[in-house]
Amino acid sequence: MAIVDEMVCFSLYSASRATTRAYTELLATWQLTYTQYLVLVALWSEGKKPVREIGEMLQLDSGTLSPLLRRLEQKELIERQRDEDDSRVVNVSLTPTGKSLRKELAHIPAQIACGTGLPDLESAQALLATLHRITASMQKITSPEQ
């Protein structure tokens, strides 16, 4: 076993890359990237959202999010429109094609869950809680005191 295999940071990185690769393969038929899929999932569950909120939710900066949204719009899965009350705000919503894609991609979460090798829902929830704690703790290290 290599020394990096004993590092928590490398194990998290390795698991994340493997998961992203699995999503990439599962989404290839629809020519979607993992981050594009995350935007769709957010819109399926949350409905119309301002670009800024999507970026915050998915922890994506505008330099990453803007081209990603442009590609989803070119695929006619989303549309962007300026807010009627505040023209500085751009709202993102699903098109009918984007909404219908939800049914086509409904099998993906179960395939990913199966791929984790976790024995049951309780184990998955425990892992998720641990990952949320790690994320929050690491963000405290890198964020200035408030």
Stockholm file with secondary structure:
# STOCKHOLM 1.0

chainA/1-146         MAIVDEMVCFSLYSASRATTRAYTELLATWQLTYTQYLVLVALWSEGKKPVREIGEMLQLDSGTLSPLLRRLEQKELIERQRDEDDSRVVNVSLTPTGKSLRKELAHIPAQIACGTGLPDLESAQALLATLHRITASMQKITSPEQ
#=GR chainA/1-146 SS CCGGGGCHHHHHHHHHHHHHHHHHHHHGGGTCCHHHHHHHHHHHHHCSEEHHHHHHHHTCCHHHHHHHHHHHHHTTSEEEEECSSCTTCEEEEECHHHHHHHHHTTTHHHHHHHHTTCSSHHHHHHHHHHHHHHHHHHHHHHSCCC
#=GC SS_cons         CCGGGGCHHHHHHHHHHHHHHHHHHHHGGGTCCHHHHHHHHHHHHHCSEEHHHHHHHHTCCHHHHHHHHHHHHHTTSEEEEECSSCTTCEEEEECHHHHHHHHHTTTHHHHHHHHTTCSSHHHHHHHHHHHHHHHHHHHHHHSCCC
//
